[in-house]
Amino acid sequence: MAARSNGKILLVDDDPGLLRLLSIRLRAEGYEVEAVDSAQDALAILSRFAPDLVITDLRMDKMDGIGLLKELQSRSPGLRVVIITAHGTIPDAVAATQSGAFGFLTKPIDKEELMTTVEKAMKVSGSVEVDEDWARGIITRNHTMKEVLNQAKMVAATDARVLITGESGTGKELLAQAVHNASPRRGQPFVAINCSAMAENLLESELFGHEKGAFTGATRSHKGLFQAAQGGTLLLDEIGDMPMRLQVKLLRVLQENQVRPVGSTDAIDIDVRVISATHRDLQELMKQGRFREDLYYRLNVVNIRLPTLDGRREDIPLLVAHFLQTIAREAGQERKVYAPEAVEMLVTAEWPGNIRQLSNIVRQNVALSRSPVISAELVKQSLGEHGGKLLSFSDARDEFTRNYLSQILQITQGNVSQAARLAKRNRTDFYKLLSRHDLNPDQFKSR
């Protein structure tokens, strides 16, 4: 079986000797390498090879390294690029960094410096596959998210109702829009409403519509969102916050495919696909009597759960690149970039607010950065107490080992001989492990 690759690297340089040397060094470290001698050839194989990192010479004929960098930023946002050159001047370094290069190396290239730069780049690297148009708003290379998209595309072909669950800020509305875009209803309206964002009477009027004179202030008739979404899709966001009285009315609409505006005696036929979303535990709300069980089963025909941003950290560089590009386009300004250390800080931070929080942090950083390069210090200030929560491999391994040992001692009630047999370790080694992780078997014995 072939050895597992540490990642894919595309080398671009018009010096065949350097290409050969770098290829040998990088392959020896377990990287999969493609080497080409021009920017044009690099762009030609980009989609086929799908590199995690590009290392390119700065001085090349026709298109130089900066030109290639800008083209890569357009075609593959988030892809890291390292510039190498024999002209290691400060202006070259500044120009490359301000254009968005991850790093800058000078010839002759020091092997240790090269490998350190590559390892750092791989930690925060990521080229995003060009999604089909239906999921254009969702940027990912995470396995779980790709499974979510596969599930979404499958259910989109049907008219089944979908319940999207996940923490706030994980992109539930984006996924609902993607389901609509992939469905036969894509040419019809997609309408979204947040059920927690307005008072009960106003929500009732917005959803179902009202007749003129139905209540004080109703000076004219109003079509509700069910009618506005006719033939298309209606997203009921934060469905868990819908008042009980409106849950009853919604259930009737779903059962009868008819809507009755407030103050009207006439029912109106509707053809609307309903997608609902919530960050709440609807099962728990049902136990508390705050959500109708019959409505839950009407809405939850297919359940899709979105992962947290902490669970898809490899997507953070891609999302950051996307946000930076969007902000620059909105402002009509040159795109700012993060210093490599700043990107590492974002990747290892804790994200309780998920993608929405990341977007807000990037916007804040862009607004407050006086330089084209956003510094690690500025990121540290904006993250506050949420910075740097990702454990190192060593610390994560130690935590897992300690938890594992504790679990075995609990099972055996502190009997070390029995615990060692379960762990398939000899008794002496097991005692050493307990000592290393500061665990006392007596604490696990029944009193």
C-alpha positions in Angstrom: 0.0 0.0 0.0 1.3 3.5 -0.9 2.6 5.6 2.0 0.2 8.4 3.1 1.2 11.8 1.8 1.8 14.7 4.1 0.3 17.0 1.5 0.6 18.1 -2.1 3.1 20.8 -3.1 3.3 22.4 -6.5 6.8 23.7 -7.4 7.2 26.5 -10.0 10.7 27.6 -11.2 12.5 28.0 -14.5 15.7 26.6 -13.0 15.6 22.8 -13.6 18.4 22.1 -11.1 16.5 23.9 -8.3 13.3 22.1 -9.2 15.1 18.7 -9.0 16.7 19.6 -5.7 13.5 20.9 -4.0 11.5 17.9 -5.3 14.0 15.4 -3.8 14.0 17.3 -0.4 10.2 17.5 -0.2 9.5 14.0 -1.4 12.0 12.7 1.2 9.8 14.4 3.9 6.6 12.6 2.6 5.1 15.3 0.4 3.6 14.6 -3.0 5.3 17.0 -5.5 4.5 18.3 -9.0 7.3 20.4 -10.6 6.7 22.8 -13.5 8.9 25.5 -15.1 6.4 28.2 -15.7 3.4 30.0 -14.2 1.3 29.0 -17.2 2.0 25.3 -16.7 1.2 25.7 -13.0 -2.2 27.1 -13.7 -2.9 24.4 -16.3 -2.5 21.6 -13.8 -4.0 23.4 -10.8 -7.4 21.8 -10.8 -6.0 18.3 -11.7 -3.3 18.3 -9.0 -5.2 20.4 -6.3 -2.1 21.4 -4.3 -2.1 22.3 -0.6 0.8 24.7 -1.1 2.6 26.4 -4.1 6.2 27.3 -4.0 7.2 29.6 -6.8 10.1 31.6 -8.1 9.6 35.4 -8.1 11.5 36.1 -11.3 10.1 34.2 -14.3 9.4 35.0 -17.9 5.9 36.0 -19.1 4.2 35.7 -15.7 6.3 36.3 -12.6 5.7 34.9 -9.1 3.5 37.9 -8.0 1.3 37.5 -11.1 0.9 33.8 -10.4 0.1 34.5 -6.8 -2.7 36.9 -7.7 -4.1 34.4 -10.3 -4.1 31.7 -7.6 -5.9 33.9 -5.2 -8.6 34.3 -7.7 -8.9 30.7 -8.7 -8.3 29.0 -5.4 -8.9 31.3 -2.4 -7.0 30.2 0.8 -4.2 28.3 -1.1 -0.9 29.2 0.5 2.0 30.5 -1.7 5.7 30.7 -0.8 7.9 33.0 -2.9 11.5 32.1 -3.6 14.1 34.4 -5.3 17.8 35.1 -5.6 17.0 38.8 -5.0 16.3 38.7 -1.3 15.8 42.4 -0.9 13.4 44.1 1.6 11.3 45.6 -1.2 10.8 42.1 -2.8 9.8 40.7 0.6 7.4 43.5 1.3 5.8 43.3 -2.1 5.3 39.5 -1.9 3.9 39.7 1.7 1.5 42.5 0.9 0.3 40.6 -2.1 -0.7 37.7 0.1 2.3 35.4 0.0 2.6 33.1 3.0 6.4 33.2 3.2 9.5 34.5 1.4 12.7 32.4 0.9 16.0 33.4 -0.7 18.3 31.3 -2.9 20.4 29.3 -2.1 17.6 27.8 -0.1 18.5 26.5 3.4 16.9 23.0 3.8 15.9 23.6 7.4 14.3 27.0 6.7 12.5 25.5 3.7 11.0 22.6 5.8 10.0 24.9 8.7 8.2 27.3 6.3 6.5 24.3 4.5 5.3 22.8 7.8 3.9 26.1 9.0 2.1 26.7 5.7 0.6 23.2 5.8 -0.9 23.8 9.2 -3.0 26.7 7.8 -3.2 25.7 4.2 -6.2 24.8 2.1 -7.3 25.0 -1.4 -11.1 24.9 -1.8 -12.6 22.7 -4.5 -14.8 24.7 -6.8 -18.3 23.7 -5.7 -21.1 23.3 -8.0 -23.2 26.5 -8.3 -25.9 25.2 -5.9 -23.5 25.3 -3.0 -21.5 28.3 -4.0 -21.9 30.0 -0.6 -20.5 27.1 1.4 -16.7 26.9 1.5 -15.2 23.7 2.9 -12.7 20.9 2.5 -13.8 19.3 5.7 -15.0 15.6 5.4 -18.0 16.1 7.7 -19.2 19.1 5.8 -18.8 17.3 2.5 -21.0 14.5 3.9 -23.5 17.2 4.9 -23.5 18.6 1.4 -23.9 15.1 -0.1 -26.9 14.6 2.1 -28.3 18.0 1.3 -28.0 17.4 -2.4 -29.7 14.0 -2.2 -32.7 15.3 -0.2 -32.9 18.4 -2.5 -34.1 16.2 -5.3 -37.2 15.3 -3.2 -39.8 17.4 -1.6 -39.2 16.1 1.9 -39.2 18.6 4.7 -35.8 19.2 6.3 -34.8 20.1 9.8 -31.3 21.7 10.0 -29.8 21.7 13.5 -26.5 23.1 14.8 -25.1 25.8 17.0 -25.7 29.4 16.3 -23.4 30.8 13.5 -22.8 27.4 11.8 -24.4 28.4 8.5 -27.9 26.9 8.7 -29.5 29.5 6.4 -26.7 29.0 3.9 -27.4 25.3 3.8 -31.1 25.8 3.5 -30.4 28.1 0.5 -28.2 25.4 -1.0 -30.9 22.8 -0.7 -33.3 25.1 -2.5 -30.7 25.8 -5.2 -30.3 22.1 -5.9 -34.0 21.4 -5.9 -36.5 21.5 -8.8 -37.9 24.6 -7.1 -34.7 26.6 -7.6 -36.4 29.0 -10.2 -39.0 30.0 -7.6 -38.6 32.2 -4.5 -36.5 31.3 -1.4 -37.9 33.1 1.6 -36.5 33.1 5.1 -37.9 34.3 8.4 -36.4 34.2 12.0 -39.1 33.0 14.3 -37.4 34.5 17.4 -36.9 38.0 16.0 -40.5 39.4 16.3 -43.5 39.5 18.6 -46.1 36.7 18.3 -48.8 38.8 16.5 -46.4 40.2 14.1 -44.9 36.8 13.3 -48.4 35.4 12.7 -49.1 38.2 10.3 -45.8 37.8 8.5 -46.2 34.1 8.1 -49.9 33.7 7.2 -50.8 37.2 6.1 -53.8 39.3 7.2 -56.9 41.0 5.8 -57.6 44.7 5.9 -59.2 45.6 9.3 -58.1 42.3 10.9 -56.6 44.2 13.8 -55.8 47.8 14.8 -53.4 49.3 12.2 -54.3 46.8 9.5 -55.1 49.4 6.9 -54.6 47.1 4.0 -54.4 43.4 3.2 -51.0 41.7 3.4 -49.9 38.5 1.8 -47.9 36.3 4.2 -44.6 34.6 3.5 -46.3 31.3 2.7 -47.9 33.0 -0.2 -44.7 34.9 -1.1 -42.8 31.6 -1.3 -45.5 30.0 -3.6 -43.8 27.3 -5.7 -40.5 27.7 -3.8 -39.0 27.2 -0.4 -39.8 28.8 3.0 -37.1 28.6 5.8 -38.4 28.8 9.3 -35.3 29.7 11.2 -35.1 29.2 15.0 -38.3 27.2 14.8 -37.7 26.2 18.5 -38.7 29.7 19.5 -42.1 29.7 17.8 -45.0 30.4 20.3 -47.3 27.4 21.0 -50.4 29.1 19.5 -48.6 29.6 16.2 -47.2 26.0 16.3 -50.8 24.8 16.1 -51.6 27.0 13.1 -48.4 26.0 11.4 -49.2 22.3 11.9 -52.6 22.9 10.2 -50.9 24.5 7.2 -48.5 21.6 6.8 -51.4 19.1 7.1 -53.8 20.8 4.7 -51.4 22.7 2.4 -53.6 25.7 2.8 -53.1 29.0 4.7 -55.8 31.2 6.2 -54.8 34.9 6.6 -55.6 36.6 9.9 -59.2 38.0 9.7 -60.1 35.8 6.7 -62.6 33.0 6.4 -61.1 31.8 3.2 -58.3 29.3 2.9 -55.7 29.7 0.2 -54.0 26.7 -1.5 -50.2 26.8 -1.2 -47.4 24.7 -2.8 -44.3 25.5 -0.6 -41.4 23.4 0.6 -40.8 24.0 4.3 -37.2 23.8 5.7 -36.8 24.6 9.4 -33.7 25.3 11.5 -32.8 25.6 15.1 -29.9 25.7 17.5 -32.2 24.4 20.3 -32.7 20.8 21.5 -36.3 20.2 20.2 -36.4 16.8 22.0 -35.8 18.6 25.3 -38.4 21.3 24.5 -41.0 18.6 23.8 -40.3 17.1 27.3 -40.9 20.6 28.7 -44.1 21.0 26.8 -42.8 23.9 24.8 -42.8 22.3 21.4 -45.5 20.1 19.9 -44.5 16.5 19.2 -46.8 16.2 16.2 -45.3 19.3 14.7 -41.8 18.0 15.3 -42.4 14.8 13.3 -44.0 16.9 10.5 -40.9 19.1 10.2 -38.2 16.4 11.0 -38.6 14.2 8.0 -34.9 14.5 7.2 -32.5 15.9 9.8 -29.2 17.5 8.8 -26.8 18.5 11.6 -24.1 21.1 10.9 -20.7 20.7 12.7 -19.2 23.6 14.8 -16.3 25.6 13.4 -14.1 24.0 16.1 -14.9 20.7 14.4 -13.8 21.9 11.0 -10.6 23.9 11.7 -9.1 23.1 8.3 -11.8 25.3 6.8 -10.7 28.4 8.8 -8.0 29.6 6.3 -10.4 29.1 3.5 -13.2 31.1 5.2 -10.7 33.8 6.2 -9.5 34.2 2.6 -13.1 34.4 1.4 -14.1 37.0 4.0 -11.0 39.1 3.2 -11.9 39.0 -0.5 -15.5 39.9 0.2 -14.6 42.8 2.4 -12.1 44.2 -0.2 -14.7 43.9 -2.9 -17.4 45.6 -0.9 -15.1 48.5 0.1 -13.4 48.8 -3.4 -10.0 48.5 -1.8 -7.0 46.2 -2.0 -7.4 43.0 -0.1 -5.6 42.9 3.2 -3.8 39.7 4.3 -2.9 38.0 7.6 0.6 37.4 8.8 1.3 33.7 9.0 1.4 33.8 12.8 -1.9 35.5 12.8 -3.5 32.8 10.7 -2.1 30.1 13.0 -3.7 32.0 15.9 -7.1 32.0 14.2 -6.8 28.3 13.4 -6.0 27.4 17.0 -8.6 29.7 18.7 -11.8 28.7 20.3 -15.0 29.7 18.3 -18.1 29.6 20.5 -19.8 31.9 17.9 -18.7 29.7 15.0 -18.5 31.1 11.5 -20.5 34.2 12.4 -17.9 35.1 15.1 -15.0 34.4 12.7 -16.5 36.7 10.1 -17.0 39.5 12.7 -13.4 39.1 13.9 -12.0 39.3 10.3 -14.1 42.5 9.7 -12.9 44.0 12.9 -9.3 43.2 12.1 -9.5 44.7 8.6 -11.1 47.9 10.0 -8.5 48.3 12.7 -5.3 47.3 10.8 -3.3 50.3 9.6 -1.1 48.0 7.6 -2.0 45.8 4.6 -0.7 42.9 6.7 -2.9 42.1 9.8 -0.6 41.3 12.7 -0.8 38.5 15.2 -1.0 41.1 18.0 -4.2 42.6 16.6 -5.7 39.1 16.3 -4.7 38.3 19.9 -6.5 41.5 21.1 -9.6 40.7 19.2 -9.8 37.1 20.3 -9.4 37.9 24.0 -10.1 34.9 26.2 -10.9 32.6 23.2 -7.3 32.6 21.8 -5.1 29.5 21.5 -7.4 26.8 22.8 -6.3 24.0 20.5 -4.1 21.5 22.3 -0.7 20.5 21.0 -0.4 16.9 19.8 1.6 16.0 22.9 -0.9 17.6 25.3 -3.9 16.0 23.5 -2.2 12.6 23.7 -1.5 13.1 27.4 -5.1 14.1 28.1 -6.4 11.1 26.2 -4.1 8.8 28.1 -5.1 10.2 31.5 -8.8 9.9 30.6 -8.3 6.4 29.4 -6.4 5.3 32.5 -9.0 7.0 34.8 -11.8 5.1 32.9 -10.1 1.7 33.4 -9.5 2.4 37.1 -13.1 3.3 37.5 -14.2 0.0 35.9 -11.8 -2.0 38.1 -12.5 0.1 41.2 -8.8 0.8 41.6 -7.6 -2.8 41.1 -4.2 -2.2 39.3 -3.6 -5.9 38.3 -7.0 -6.1 36.6 -6.7 -2.6 35.0 -3.2 -3.6 33.6 -4.7 -6.7 32.1 -7.6 -4.7 30.5 -5.0 -2.3 29.0 -2.8 -5.2 27.9 0.2 -3.7 29.7 2.4 -5.4 32.3 1.8 -4.3 35.9 5.2 -2.4 36.2 4.6 -0.4 33.1 1.0 0.4 34.2 2.3 1.7 37.5 4.7 3.9 35.6 1.9 5.3 33.5 -0.2 6.1 36.6 2.7 7.8 38.2 3.5 9.9 35.0 -0.1 11.0 34.9 -0.4 11.7 38.6 -3.2 9.0 39.2 -3.6 7.3 42.5 -5.5 3.9 42.3 -6.7 4.3 45.9 -8.9 7.2 44.7 -10.9 4.8 42.6 -11.6 2.2 45.2 -15.1 1.9 46.6 -15.5 3.2 50.1 
